[in-house]
Amino acid sequence: MTFKPIERKSAFWSPDTAGQHLTGIVLERIEGNFGQQLVIDDEETKKATTTPSHRWLQNLLEDVAIGERVRITYQGTEPPKVKGQNPTKIYVVERDEPDDAGEVMAS
């Protein structure tokens, strides 16, 4: 008998409408084809979901730790600064922090 490793399969989050969000616990950081991505346990779909490799989002996620609960919201696009380039995809990243009573807020 031969054992073969099982690779984790995850969904890929690809928002296309402003206001779409991904909320969950950060499971791991992976190196994608275009830079770092996070794998998040998506509270809505109950699946491990990989973030896109958009530079704007990568910069915001640099300081997010594994085990943190985050909400990433897609805000839409910004026109390119250089003719012929793709528009910049804009995101907002929020950490779930305890409120004054020490409890984490529900989504």
Secondary structure, DSSP 8 states (H G I E B T S, - for coil): ----------EE----STT-EEEEEEEEEEEETTEEEEEEEETTT-SEEE----HHHHHHHTT--TT-EEEEEEEEEE--SSTTS--EEEEEEEE--B-TTS-B---
